[in-house]
Amino acid sequence: MLLFKIKYHIIAVFQKIVLKLIYRKQISFGKKTTWRSSFKVMIYKNACVNIGNGCFFNNYCSLNSNLNITIGNNVIFGESVKIYDHDHVFKKSSVLIKNQGYKAMKVEIGDNCWICSNVTILKGTRIGKNCVIGAGTVLSGNIPDNSIVKSNRSLKVEKIRDAVSYTHLRAHETSLHLVC
């Protein structure tokens, strides 16, 4: 296990150098910030990403900045966390969405936060200090200091009905698409 940690830290050091060469002043990393495999950063022209000291990104995290993403000190990220400071404009049905541009708002994450696995952080989000964001949460808005945020994911469990009568299930009652 120790060898894997050393391997990932060494790879992260080289990736930091590459990211600094590509993005120059658009990106900054604090001391002892590291990540595991498949950490991705996309920074558009005139945008920036600032990451504090002692941060850790688990596998498959990505930062996508069209304006500004700021991450405080000692923030830890679970696997597959996605951060976007922008989204597509889609006001004109006569124009392709990809040709309508973006709407961007700063994303800020305070010190000492834990962003659990599979969280998506959207534009304009501000997460205060000492916060925990539960797994699978899609987040936007202002989260005060010392908060725990979790999605209300209630499951609906039903008995399996007669195998011949699947056709009476409505599409919104199940995500299973059965062919009989």
Buried (B, 14 or more C-beta within 10 A) or exposed (E): EEEEEEEBEEBBEEBBEEBBEEBEEBBBBBEEBBBBBEBEBEBBEEBBBBBBBBBBBBBBBBBBBBBBBBBBBBBBBBBBBBBBBBBEEEEEEEEEEEEEBBBBBBBBBBBBBBBBBBBBBBBBBBBBBBBBBBBBBEBBEEBEEEBEBEEEEEEEEEEEEEEEEBEEBEEEEEEEEEEE
